[in-house]
Amino acid sequence: MCHVLNILPLVYCQEDVEIFENLSCYVSSTTKDFSCTPENILMIGRYFMGIPYAPYILETAEPEKLVINLREMDCVTFVENALVLAMLIKNGKLTFDDYAFLLQTVRYRKGAVSEYVSRLHYFSDWIFDNQRKGLLANVTRSLGGRTLSKKLHFMTTYREQYPALGSEDIFRKIRAVEKNISRRLLYYIPKSRLPHIEKKIIDGDLIAITTNIEGLDIAHVGFAICLKGKVHLLNASKVKGKVTISDEPLQCYLASHKTYSGIMVARIL
């Protein structure tokens, strides 16, 4: 049974604590470089391989609480957990409280949990906000990215998929967030251009896959991992139903999905 702590807006299960403690022991016994290196991000990502995929993990009822789930993940929560745990290695603070604090920092606008709207729902907004926090750098433009003009409205168009949007007040606030994000100048690397810049992508880079679906910016996320000279995607896969590494290189992975238009690349600092 899950615990709900009233002092902190936090939801988790005892199994999550056990998974965290086991991971902490693993990190302590195997890690030599206590910094937020790409190797440590991929080490954490590989540790989670095989964990089941689950959609809409964070779409719980109001009021908004910090949801911790290490038992199953979607593509975004997988990326968040790998990043946060690598940050803990760097800070040398492998405690559950520190983990919860850093997870909140990464997941919410300016790191503050106030309401549903404070969560970074659109992943280009997630990248934008975490760059402002100094946790990563969006290197898409420097890698040769091209401008991406996108009006975001997916959440408010498909509000039935998001229980919290049943509230008219929250619906209006999310629409305002969508309009604000839509004013930003975004960059992406079209999938046809990937062969020209692939060698500039390094292990542990965060790969956000852009989409031609109307109203949506990012369709999927994961980490770059180089295998036999080709970039693959370490990700929580809906198709495979678990955290895994893509069988095919990223270029082929993108080509096999008609709705995938390209990528954004963020580098962990």
N, C-alpha and C positions, 0 to 999 in steps of 0.2 A: 504493500500500500504506500502511496506517495505521501510525503510530508508537505505541509504548507506552513511556512514560518511567517508569522504576522509581523515580526520585527523587521525582517528583511523580505522584500518582495521576491521570494525564492520558492521554486517547486522542484523537488527531486525525489528519487527513491534510494533506498539503502543500497541497492545494487550499483547505483551510480557512484556512491562513495567507495564501494569495494573495487570497482573498476579503476577509479582514480588512484586508490592506494596501491593496487597492483602495478599500475603504470608508473607511479612514483618510484616504486622499488626497482622496476626495470630500468628506468632512466638513471637512477643513482648507481646501478651496478654496471651500466654499459656506456654511459656518456663520459667522454674525455674533454670535449670542448663545450664549456658551459656558457655558450653565447647563442643568440637567436640566428643560427646559421641555416642555410638551406638544407644542410645534411640533417640537422635536428628536426626541421619541419617535415622532411620526408621520412625520418625515423618514426616520428609520431604517426604520420599518415599510414605507413606500412604496419604499424602496430595495430591500427584499427581495421586492417584488411579482413574482410569476412563478416564484419558487423552488418546486420540487416539494414536495408534501406527502408525508410518510412516517410511518407509525404505529410505535409502540414503539421509538423511536430510542434511548431510554435503557435499555431492557431487555436488557442484555448479561450475560454470564456473570460469576459471582463470581470474584475479589473486586471490590468496587465501585470504579470509577474515574470520574473526571470526564470525561464524554463531550462533546467539542466537535464540532459538525456544523453548518457554515454552508452546506452544499451542499443540504440538504433539512431540513424541519422539520415537527413536529406543532404543534398549537395552543399547547401549553405552552412548548415550546422557542422558538417564535417570540416569544412574550411575554417570555420570559426574555432572549433575545438583544437585543430592542429596548430593554428596560429597562437592561440592563447597558451597552450601547453608548452610550445617552444619559447614563448615569452617568459613563462615560469622558470624554465631551465636557465634562461639568461639571468633572471633575477635571483635565482637560488632559493626561491620560496615555493616549495612543492607542498602547499597546504590547500585544503579544500576551500577555505575562506578566501585565500588569495586567488584561486582559480575562479570562484564565483565573481569576485570583484573585477577581474580582468575580462571575463566573459561579458559582463555588463558593459564594461568600457568599450569593447569592440562592437557589440550588437546594437547599441543605442546611440542616438544622436547626442553628441557631446558627452556620451557615457552615462547619461541620466535616464533612469526609468521613471516616467511620470504617468504615461498612458500609452495606449496602443499606438498612437501616432508617433511617439518618440522612437519606436523601433525602426531600423533602417530596412524597409521592406523591399525597395528597388535596389538591385545590387550596384548599379552605377553610383547611386547615392551612398551605399555602403563604402565603396572605394573612395569616393570624394571625402566623406566624413573621416574615415580612418587615415587618409593622407593628411588631413588637417590636424589630426591628433599626433602625427609624426611617426605612425606605425608602419607605413608603407609609402611607396612612390608609384604613381601611375606613369609607367614608362612607355605607354602605347604610342604617344606622339613622337618621342625620340627614336622609336624603333621604325618609324616610317608610316605611322598611322595617318589615316585620312579622316576628315570631318564626318561626323554622324549626326544628322538632324533627326530627332525623334520626339514626337509628342506622346508623353506617357499618360495612359488612362486605363490600363489593363485591370487594375484592382476595382476601380469604380464602375467599369463596364461589366465586370463579372463579379459583382458584389456578393452574389449568393455563395461564392466559394470562400468567402471570408466572413465568418459569423459576426465579428465585431462591427462590420459595416451595416448591420441591421439597425444600428443607432444612427439617426440622421445627423447628429452632431459629429460623430466620428467620421461618417461618410463625407461631410463637408470639409473636415480638416484634412482627410486623405486626398481629396480632390485638390485642395490648396497646395499640398506637398507635391502632387503630380505636376501641377502647373509651374511650381518653382523649379523643380528638377528639369522640366522641359525647356527652361530658358538657358540652361547651361550649354556650353560648346563642348561636345564630346568627340572623342577620336576612337577609331577602331581600325583594325587591320583586316581588310577583306580576305576571305579564305583563299581567293585566287593569288593573293600576295604572300601567303604564308611561306612558300618555298624560298622566297627571296630574303626573309628575315628570320627563318627558323634557327639559324646558328647563333643569333643574338639572344635567344631565349635560354635561360639557365635553369638548372635544377632548382626546384622550390619556388619558381615564379608562379604567381597566382594567375590562372587563366580563366577569364570570364568570357563565355561564348555569347556573342551578340546574335540577335534574331530578327527575322523579317516579319515576325508576328506583330500585327498592328497594336500599338499601345504599350508594348513591352520592350525593355532594353536588353536584359540578359536572360537567357534560357537555361544556362547550366554553368557550373563553376567547378574547378578542381585545381590541382597543382601539376606543373610540368615536371616530368621525369624522363631523363634521357636513357634510352635503351638501344644499344647497337647503333649509335649515331643518329637516332631519330627521337623526336619529342613525342612522348605518350602522355596520357592524362590519368593521374591518380585521383580518383573521384568516388563519390557515393553514387552509384549507378542505379537508376530506376529500372533500366532494362535487365541488368544482371541481378538486381535485388539485393545488392550489398556494396560495401566499399571494396574497390578493386582497381586494377590498372587496365586501361583500355588495351584490347588485343591488337588493334591496329594503331599506327602512328596518328598523331593529331591531325595531320593533313587529310588522311583517309577518313578519319572519324568525322571531321567537318563535312567532307564531300558526301558522306552517306546520309546526311540529314539535310533535307531540302530547306528546312526553316532556319538552319544555322547560316548566318551571313559572314561571320568572321570572329575576331577575338579582341578583347582588351587584355593588357598585361600589366600586372602590378607586382612590384618587387618589394619584398619584406626588408625593412630597415633594421 
